[in-house]
Amino acid sequence: MKTEKEFSDFFVESCQHEVQFDDYVNDVAKNHWSDLTTHLNTYFTNEDRLKITQKAAELLSENLKKVPRDEISSKEARTEAWASVIRNFVQNNYWGFQSTTQKPKIKQTEEQQIFWKIFKYTWAFFQSMIVLKIAVYYFGLESASDPEETSVLWVWFFFSISVGSLAFFAYRNRHDKD
């Protein structure tokens, strides 16, 4: 799971609640993670976040089952059910889940990997064949028409950047087998 929508849907699926609480659970699911962790300056791994989401949904469903029948429509009773989940999370030291100071990396899908691979090859082509060649041609023509005013060093500077960037790109991607 990568997106907030996926975690929100998982929260709703994990919460075994009665039908009259559907709207309330959907509202809680949209902001459940920020409600639980806005006071923290740390992160949880994606696996732990999934487990925390599931446990929060289960505790919310338990708390909603404890709401007396005459208070089901009471907003305060529903709000108190979610507030008790948040208090439980904080008081029980994040339910034993370890937090980290670095944001967890999200694994890229196959489509994303293909996109970035195509993008870096396209960028290398565009940079070396278009942008830098324009600079080489411009300064080359300038130095040819008036060799005393424009230095030939600019031509060699941009030419070396062009060759250097292609060499660096080739070195960096030497292990690509695709």
Residue pairs with C-beta under 8 A, 6 or more apart in sequence:
1 7
1 10
1 46
1 50
2 46
2 106
4 33
7 32
7 33
7 49
7 50
7 53
8 29
8 30
8 32
9 29
10 50
10 53
10 54
10 57
11 25
11 28
11 29
11 32
11 53
11 56
11 57
12 25
12 26
12 29
12 57
13 57
14 53
14 54
14 57
14 58
15 25
15 29
15 57
15 58
15 60
15 61
16 58
16 61
17 25
17 60
17 61
17 64
17 65
18 64
18 65
20 72
20 73
21 64
21 78
24 78
25 60
25 64
28 35
28 60
28 82
29 57
32 53
32 56
32 57
33 49
33 53
35 82
35 86
36 52
36 56
36 86
36 89
37 44
39 90
40 99
41 101
42 99
42 100
42 101
43 99
43 100
43 101
43 102
43 103
43 104
44 52
44 94
44 97
44 98
44 99
44 100
44 104
45 100
45 104
46 104
46 106
48 97
48 98
51 97
52 89
52 94
52 95
52 97
55 95
56 85
56 89
59 84
59 85
59 88
60 81
60 82
60 85
63 80
63 81
63 82
63 84
63 85
64 78
64 81
66 81
67 74
67 77
67 78
67 81
68 77
71 77
88 95
89 95
108 116
117 176
117 178
120 169
120 173
124 165
124 166
124 169
127 165
128 162
128 165
128 166
128 169
132 158
132 159
132 161
132 162
132 165
133 162
135 154
135 158
136 155
136 158
136 159
136 162
139 150
139 154
139 155
139 158
140 155
142 149
142 150
142 154
143 150
143 151
143 152
143 154
143 155
